[in-house]
Amino acid sequence: MSIRIFASQLAACLALASLAGLLRAGPATQPAVLELELYDLAGAPVQLKDQPVDALAIVFLGTECPVANKSIVKLNYLSRSFAKGNWSARLYGVLSDPRIGRKQAQDWAKERAVAFPIILDTSGELAMALQPTHTPEAFVLDRTGAVVYRGRIDDTFPQLGKQKHDATRYDLAGAVTDVLHGRPVKVPRTEPVGCLFESWNLPRAQMAPVTFARDIAPIIFSNCVSCHRTGEVAPFPLSTYDDVAKRSRMIAVVTGSRYMPPWKPKAGFGQFQDERRLSDRQIELIRLWAEAGAPLGNPDDLPPPPQFPSGWRLGQPDLVLKMPHPYRVPAAGRDIYRAFVIPLNLAEDAYVAGIEFRPGAPSVVHHAIFYLDTRGVARAKDEADPLPGYLSFGGPGFLPAGALGGW
């Protein structure tokens, strides 16, 4: 095992490392839209709640809707405008249709020269949360996630079949401008004009089947593969279709019971940063897929597998600490709680900017907590125990001088 410390010889105190999973500052709950786990056209996660902006513009589109397709040029312009100057806004397009595959959506975006990010709402969760009635239909969310505007992009189409040469009202841009100036949106609702949004109105039996390539792979890749891959803590990989398909029914069971992904806090008791929790809709999709026989679907719809850094994840460390002697963990038996003493041997005090823990045997190491001992108590306990380290449950067995977080 090795511990990674970034040290800069600047002051005589230690800054404690922060832990993923701490409660985020602010309200105990956040609006549902910001908490949804969404995916872009490549199948990569899109985290709306982490966007450093004051306004989010979300526009539902349709690949076969002529009014929506004619709006791409103006949406490209708006997206570029939001990225300039002091604007603190971002625009996303949304394709939410259970009959559209990822490859089809990518081809459409390329053909139409779409220059803003597109969310492929394969689960329909975003559509269910915002309830669009047309494509195109625009929504503006403020920093809290509240919907402060919904309706048309502008008044180019006064009604279906009627088109003006130039718009005279720019409703979407005006709503974003109001939000960025901290004032109520002057016109919070307009009537959208375009194609009716009918994507999720059909009974499930009449919809396109749930497939691994289109629907399940993004869920597995973003929630499971960080642990379920070669060399990591999980007992088997879930990196490929074959890995997942041969365990499809078991995956449906353990996700349905919320045994997996492992996450102790119960829903409804606050929002946590970096929490590992599947939505009800994601669990339902996994169940439907398993019941259908775990179909692959169109291989062209498969997102690329996630890439993970090799070696040190935070970059080359300033100081690497290793256990003086290895400790062998039995193949079976009860959990072992043991403390190990690792001398720092620093010439002077240092700030700690980050710490990385790398267990020698990830499959048997559950967690590690790092304490500081300036009085030599831990070293005395170690010397009194014939094995490396010493037994300790519930803490290091003494009042530590400080802590460096945990893993």
Buried (B, 14 or more C-beta within 10 A) or exposed (E): BBBBBBBEEEEEEBEEBEEEBEEBEEEEEBBBBBBBBBBBBEBBBBEBBEBEBBBBBBBBBBBEBEBBBBBBEBBBEBBEBBEEEEBBBBBBBBBBBBEBBBBBBBEBBEEBEBBBBBBBBBBBBBBBBBEBBBBBBBBBBBBEBEBBBBBBBBBBBEEEEEEEEEBEEBBBBBBBBBBBEEEEBEEBEBEBBBBBBEBBEEEEEEBBBBBBBBBBBBBBBBBBBBBBBEEBBBEEBBBBBEBBBEBBBEBBBBBBEBEBBEBEEEEEEBBBBEBBBBBEBBBBBBBBBBEEEBBBBBEEBBBEBBEEEEEEEEEEBBBEBEBEEEBEBEEEEEEEEBBBBBEEEEEEEBBBEBBBBBBEEEEBBEEEBBBBBEEEBBEEBBEEEEEBBBEBEEEBBBEBEEBBBBB
